[in-house]
Amino acid sequence: MVPQGSRAELEFGGPL
């Protein structure tokens, strides 16, 4: 539930 290109995608490798 985060915008693409956010830190979540960079660290976890995908949207949460």
Residue, then its C-alpha position, 0 to 999 in steps of 0.5 A: m500500500v505504498p507508491q511505486g518507487s518508494r523505499a519499500e520497493l527498493e528494500f523489499g523488492g515489491p509493493l506491500 
